Amino acid sequence: MKRFLFGLLAFLLTISASYAIDPASVPKQKQTRLGKYLSAPEAADFVAKHPKDSLFLDVRTPSEVVFLGMPSQADANVPYMLEPEIPVFDQAKNTLKLEPNPDFIPEVRRRLNAKGLTSDSPIVLICRSGDRSAASANLLSEAGFKNVYSVVEGFEGDLASDGPRAGQRSVNGWKNAGMAWSYKLDKAKMYRVEN
C-alpha cells in the first residue's frame, strides 16, 4: 500500500511540475480554487501520456458537442450546464440560458469508476473557452476532488479582439492549436444517450 501511495504522489508531483500555466496569467473568470491549468496542447500531451491514469471530460452541452465536434481524446461528455426543455432567452448575455446539471458530480464519479479511477485521480476539463471548465472545476473541488485541471483556452478558444477575425474564436484553444477532434461522436462517450 505504501508503495502505491508513493507512486501516486510521485505521479501527481510530475503532473504539477510538467504542466503549469502561471495562475497569475489566467483571466479572473477562468481561475479555479485549485489553481491547476493546462493549455490545449498541454492537455493533449498530458492525456496522451496518461490515458489510463486520468479522466478527460468535455463539459459543454450535448448540442455544442454535436454541432462543433469533440476532442478525440476525451473520455466523455459530462455537461456542467444543460439547455432547458423550453429555450429561454438571456437578455443580459444575448444568448439562450443554460441550467446547472444536477447529475454532474454523480456522472463524473460514474465515469471515474468506469476507468477504475478515484476522486484523487487527475481530471482534465474542457469547455468552449475556459469559463465553464473553471466553474465545473470549482464544483468538483467543493465535492472533495483534489486534482482537477481546467483547459484555460477551451475547445474553440478566445475571441480575437482586432484584425480581420475580430469577434471570432480564433486566438487559441483546442481546434486552433491543431489538436485532434471530430464531428463523429462515440455513443459511449455521450451524456445520457438512449438507444
SEZA-389858 format. One record per residue (C-alpha): residue in three letters; x, y, z; residue number from 0. Coordinates in nm, 2 decimals. Layout:
<nodes>
+------+--------+--------+--------+------+
! guro !      u !      v !      w ! bavo !
+------+--------+--------+--------+------+
!  ALA !      X !      Y !      Z !  NUM !
...
+------+--------+--------+--------+------+
</nodes>
This chain:
<nodes>
+------+--------+--------+--------+------+
! guro !      u !      v !      w ! bavo !
+------+--------+--------+--------+------+
!  MET !   0.00 !   0.00 !   0.00 !    0 !
!  LYS !   0.28 !   0.24 !   0.09 !    1 !
!  ARG !   0.44 !   0.17 !  -0.25 !    2 !
!  PHE !   0.12 !   0.25 !  -0.43 !    3 !
!  LEU !   0.07 !   0.58 !  -0.23 !    4 !
!  PHE !   0.43 !   0.69 !  -0.30 !    5 !
!  GLY !   0.39 !   0.60 !  -0.67 !    6 !
!  LEU !   0.07 !   0.81 !  -0.68 !    7 !
!  LEU !   0.23 !   1.10 !  -0.51 !    8 !
!  ALA !   0.53 !   1.09 !  -0.75 !    9 !
!  PHE !   0.29 !   1.08 !  -1.04 !   10 !
!  LEU !   0.09 !   1.38 !  -0.92 !   11 !
!  LEU !   0.41 !   1.58 !  -0.85 !   12 !
!  THR !   0.53 !   1.51 !  -1.20 !   13 !
!  ILE !   0.20 !   1.64 !  -1.34 !   14 !
!  SER !   0.22 !   1.96 !  -1.14 !   15 !
!  ALA !   0.58 !   2.02 !  -1.24 !   16 !
!  SER !   0.55 !   1.93 !  -1.61 !   17 !
!  TYR !   0.23 !   2.12 !  -1.69 !   18 !
!  ALA !   0.19 !   2.45 !  -1.53 !   19 !
!  ILE !   0.04 !   2.77 !  -1.66 !   20 !
!  ASP !   0.12 !   3.06 !  -1.43 !   21 !
!  PRO !  -0.20 !   3.12 !  -1.23 !   22 !
!  ALA !  -0.14 !   3.49 !  -1.24 !   23 !
!  SER !  -0.18 !   3.49 !  -1.62 !   24 !
!  VAL !  -0.52 !   3.33 !  -1.61 !   25 !
!  PRO !  -0.81 !   3.57 !  -1.65 !   26 !
!  LYS !  -1.03 !   3.61 !  -1.34 !   27 !
!  GLN !  -1.34 !   3.43 !  -1.49 !   28 !
!  LYS !  -1.12 !   3.13 !  -1.57 !   29 !
!  GLN !  -0.95 !   3.09 !  -1.24 !   30 !
!  THR !  -1.02 !   2.80 !  -1.01 !   31 !
!  ARG !  -0.99 !   2.73 !  -0.64 !   32 !
!  LEU !  -0.73 !   2.46 !  -0.71 !   33 !
!  GLY !  -0.53 !   2.68 !  -0.94 !   34 !
!  LYS !  -0.45 !   2.39 !  -1.18 !   35 !
!  TYR !  -0.45 !   2.49 !  -1.55 !   36 !
!  LEU !  -0.34 !   2.34 !  -1.89 !   37 !
!  SER !  -0.32 !   2.49 !  -2.23 !   38 !
!  ALA !  -0.49 !   2.29 !  -2.51 !   39 !
!  PRO !  -0.15 !   2.14 !  -2.63 !   40 !
!  GLU !  -0.05 !   2.06 !  -2.27 !   41 !
!  ALA !  -0.39 !   1.89 !  -2.21 !   42 !
!  ALA !  -0.35 !   1.68 !  -2.53 !   43 !
!  ASP !   0.01 !   1.58 !  -2.43 !   44 !
!  PHE !  -0.09 !   1.50 !  -2.07 !   45 !
!  VAL !  -0.39 !   1.28 !  -2.17 !   46 !
!  ALA !  -0.17 !   1.11 !  -2.44 !   47 !
!  LYS !   0.09 !   1.02 !  -2.18 !   48 !
!  HIS !  -0.16 !   0.92 !  -1.91 !   49 !
!  PRO !  -0.46 !   0.77 !  -2.09 !   50 !
!  LYS !  -0.54 !   0.51 !  -1.82 !   51 !
!  ASP !  -0.45 !   0.73 !  -1.51 !   52 !
!  SER !  -0.66 !   1.03 !  -1.59 !   53 !
!  LEU !  -1.01 !   1.13 !  -1.70 !   54 !
!  PHE !  -1.06 !   1.39 !  -1.97 !   55 !
!  LEU !  -1.41 !   1.53 !  -1.98 !   56 !
!  ASP !  -1.58 !   1.77 !  -2.23 !   57 !
!  VAL !  -1.82 !   1.97 !  -2.00 !   58 !
!  ARG !  -2.00 !   2.15 !  -2.29 !   59 !
!  THR !  -2.37 !   2.09 !  -2.36 !   60 !
!  PRO !  -2.45 !   1.79 !  -2.58 !   61 !
!  SER !  -2.57 !   2.03 !  -2.85 !   62 !
!  GLU !  -2.23 !   2.20 !  -2.86 !   63 !
!  VAL !  -2.06 !   1.87 !  -2.89 !   64 !
!  VAL !  -2.29 !   1.76 !  -3.17 !   65 !
!  PHE !  -2.26 !   2.08 !  -3.38 !   66 !
!  LEU !  -1.90 !   2.18 !  -3.30 !   67 !
!  GLY !  -1.72 !   1.84 !  -3.26 !   68 !
!  MET !  -1.54 !   1.69 !  -2.96 !   69 !
!  PRO !  -1.17 !   1.63 !  -2.87 !   70 !
!  SER !  -1.08 !   1.29 !  -3.00 !   71 !
!  GLN !  -0.90 !   1.21 !  -2.67 !   72 !
!  ALA !  -1.20 !   1.30 !  -2.45 !   73 !
!  ASP !  -1.33 !   1.01 !  -2.24 !   74 !
!  ALA !  -1.68 !   1.15 !  -2.22 !   75 !
!  ASN !  -1.91 !   1.45 !  -2.25 !   76 !
!  VAL !  -2.04 !   1.53 !  -1.90 !   77 !
!  PRO !  -2.22 !   1.87 !  -1.93 !   78 !
!  TYR !  -2.18 !   2.11 !  -1.65 !   79 !
!  MET !  -2.48 !   2.30 !  -1.78 !   80 !
!  LEU !  -2.78 !   2.19 !  -1.98 !   81 !
!  GLU !  -3.03 !   2.35 !  -2.21 !   82 !
!  PRO !  -3.38 !   2.38 !  -2.06 !   83 !
!  GLU !  -3.65 !   2.18 !  -2.24 !   84 !
!  ILE !  -3.81 !   2.51 !  -2.35 !   85 !
!  PRO !  -3.55 !   2.77 !  -2.45 !   86 !
!  VAL !  -3.53 !   3.09 !  -2.25 !   87 !
!  PHE !  -3.35 !   3.40 !  -2.39 !   88 !
!  ASP !  -3.09 !   3.57 !  -2.16 !   89 !
!  GLN !  -3.13 !   3.94 !  -2.24 !   90 !
!  ALA !  -2.81 !   4.04 !  -2.05 !   91 !
!  LYS !  -2.59 !   3.79 !  -2.24 !   92 !
!  ASN !  -2.78 !   3.79 !  -2.57 !   93 !
!  THR !  -2.79 !   3.41 !  -2.57 !   94 !
!  LEU !  -3.01 !   3.12 !  -2.46 !   95 !
!  LYS !  -3.00 !   3.04 !  -2.08 !   96 !
!  LEU !  -2.84 !   2.73 !  -1.95 !   97 !
!  GLU !  -2.93 !   2.54 !  -1.63 !   98 !
!  PRO !  -2.69 !   2.36 !  -1.39 !   99 !
!  ASN !  -2.68 !   1.99 !  -1.45 !  100 !
!  PRO !  -2.79 !   1.83 !  -1.12 !  101 !
!  ASP !  -2.63 !   1.50 !  -1.23 !  102 !
!  PHE !  -2.28 !   1.65 !  -1.30 !  103 !
!  ILE !  -2.09 !   1.52 !  -0.99 !  104 !
!  PRO !  -2.26 !   1.18 !  -0.98 !  105 !
!  GLU !  -2.18 !   1.14 !  -1.36 !  106 !
!  VAL !  -1.82 !   1.24 !  -1.30 !  107 !
!  ARG !  -1.79 !   0.98 !  -1.03 !  108 !
!  ARG !  -1.95 !   0.72 !  -1.26 !  109 !
!  ARG !  -1.70 !   0.79 !  -1.53 !  110 !
!  LEU !  -1.41 !   0.77 !  -1.29 !  111 !
!  ASN !  -1.53 !   0.44 !  -1.15 !  112 !
!  ALA !  -1.57 !   0.30 !  -1.51 !  113 !
!  LYS !  -1.20 !   0.37 !  -1.57 !  114 !
!  GLY !  -1.10 !   0.23 !  -1.23 !  115 !
!  LEU !  -1.00 !   0.57 !  -1.10 !  116 !
!  THR !  -1.07 !   0.76 !  -0.78 !  117 !
!  SER !  -1.15 !   1.11 !  -0.67 !  118 !
!  ASP !  -0.77 !   1.16 !  -0.63 !  119 !
!  SER !  -0.70 !   1.08 !  -0.99 !  120 !
!  PRO !  -0.63 !   1.37 !  -1.23 !  121 !
!  ILE !  -0.94 !   1.51 !  -1.41 !  122 !
!  VAL !  -0.90 !   1.73 !  -1.71 !  123 !
!  LEU !  -1.20 !   1.95 !  -1.81 !  124 !
!  ILE !  -1.26 !   2.14 !  -2.13 !  125 !
!  CYS !  -1.55 !   2.36 !  -2.24 !  126 !
!  ARG !  -1.59 !   2.62 !  -2.52 !  127 !
!  SER !  -1.35 !   2.89 !  -2.39 !  128 !
!  GLY !  -1.25 !   2.80 !  -2.03 !  129 !
!  ASP !  -1.52 !   2.97 !  -1.82 !  130 !
!  ARG !  -1.74 !   2.66 !  -1.76 !  131 !
!  SER !  -1.44 !   2.43 !  -1.72 !  132 !
!  ALA !  -1.33 !   2.66 !  -1.44 !  133 !
!  ALA !  -1.67 !   2.67 !  -1.28 !  134 !
!  SER !  -1.70 !   2.29 !  -1.30 !  135 !
!  ALA !  -1.35 !   2.25 !  -1.15 !  136 !
!  ASN !  -1.47 !   2.46 !  -0.86 !  137 !
!  LEU !  -1.78 !   2.25 !  -0.82 !  138 !
!  LEU !  -1.57 !   1.93 !  -0.82 !  139 !
!  SER !  -1.32 !   2.09 !  -0.57 !  140 !
!  GLU !  -1.61 !   2.17 !  -0.33 !  141 !
!  ALA !  -1.71 !   1.80 !  -0.36 !  142 !
!  GLY !  -1.36 !   1.69 !  -0.25 !  143 !
!  PHE !  -1.18 !   1.63 !  -0.58 !  144 !
!  LYS !  -0.82 !   1.74 !  -0.55 !  145 !
!  ASN !  -0.66 !   1.71 !  -0.90 !  146 !
!  VAL !  -0.89 !   1.89 !  -1.14 !  147 !
!  TYR !  -0.73 !   2.08 !  -1.43 !  148 !
!  SER !  -0.91 !   2.33 !  -1.65 !  149 !
!  VAL !  -0.81 !   2.38 !  -2.01 !  150 !
!  VAL !  -0.78 !   2.76 !  -2.00 !  151 !
!  GLU !  -0.85 !   2.83 !  -2.37 !  152 !
!  GLY !  -1.12 !   2.57 !  -2.41 !  153 !
!  PHE !  -1.22 !   2.39 !  -2.73 !  154 !
!  GLU !  -1.28 !   2.69 !  -2.95 !  155 !
!  GLY !  -1.06 !   2.95 !  -2.79 !  156 !
!  ASP !  -1.09 !   3.31 !  -2.70 !  157 !
!  LEU !  -1.23 !   3.59 !  -2.92 !  158 !
!  ALA !  -0.99 !   3.78 !  -3.14 !  159 !
!  SER !  -1.01 !   4.15 !  -3.03 !  160 !
!  ASP !  -0.89 !   4.30 !  -3.36 !  161 !
!  GLY !  -0.79 !   4.23 !  -3.72 !  162 !
!  PRO !  -0.99 !   4.05 !  -3.99 !  163 !
!  ARG !  -1.11 !   3.78 !  -3.74 !  164 !
!  ALA !  -1.22 !   4.02 !  -3.47 !  165 !
!  GLY !  -1.51 !   3.87 !  -3.27 !  166 !
!  GLN !  -1.43 !   3.51 !  -3.39 !  167 !
!  ARG !  -1.29 !   3.24 !  -3.16 !  168 !
!  SER !  -0.96 !   3.22 !  -3.35 !  169 !
!  VAL !  -0.70 !   3.31 !  -3.09 !  170 !
!  ASN !  -0.62 !   2.98 !  -2.91 !  171 !
!  GLY !  -0.80 !   2.67 !  -2.80 !  172 !
!  TRP !  -0.81 !   2.30 !  -2.89 !  173 !
!  LYS !  -0.92 !   2.35 !  -3.25 !  174 !
!  ASN !  -0.70 !   2.65 !  -3.33 !  175 !
!  ALA !  -0.39 !   2.47 !  -3.18 !  176 !
!  GLY !  -0.45 !   2.18 !  -3.43 !  177 !
!  MET !  -0.53 !   1.92 !  -3.16 !  178 !
!  ALA !  -0.73 !   1.61 !  -3.28 !  179 !
!  TRP !  -1.11 !   1.64 !  -3.28 !  180 !
!  SER !  -1.40 !   1.51 !  -3.47 !  181 !
!  TYR !  -1.77 !   1.56 !  -3.56 !  182 !
!  LYS !  -1.81 !   1.19 !  -3.55 !  183 !
!  LEU !  -1.93 !   1.10 !  -3.20 !  184 !
!  ASP !  -1.89 !   0.78 !  -3.00 !  185 !
!  LYS !  -2.23 !   0.69 !  -2.83 !  186 !
!  ALA !  -2.05 !   0.55 !  -2.52 !  187 !
!  LYS !  -1.89 !   0.89 !  -2.46 !  188 !
!  MET !  -2.21 !   1.09 !  -2.48 !  189 !
!  TYR !  -2.41 !   1.20 !  -2.18 !  190 !
!  ARG !  -2.73 !   1.00 !  -2.12 !  191 !
!  VAL !  -2.78 !   0.87 !  -2.47 !  192 !
!  GLU !  -3.07 !   0.62 !  -2.51 !  193 !
!  ASN !  -3.09 !   0.35 !  -2.78 !  194 !
+------+--------+--------+--------+------+
</nodes>
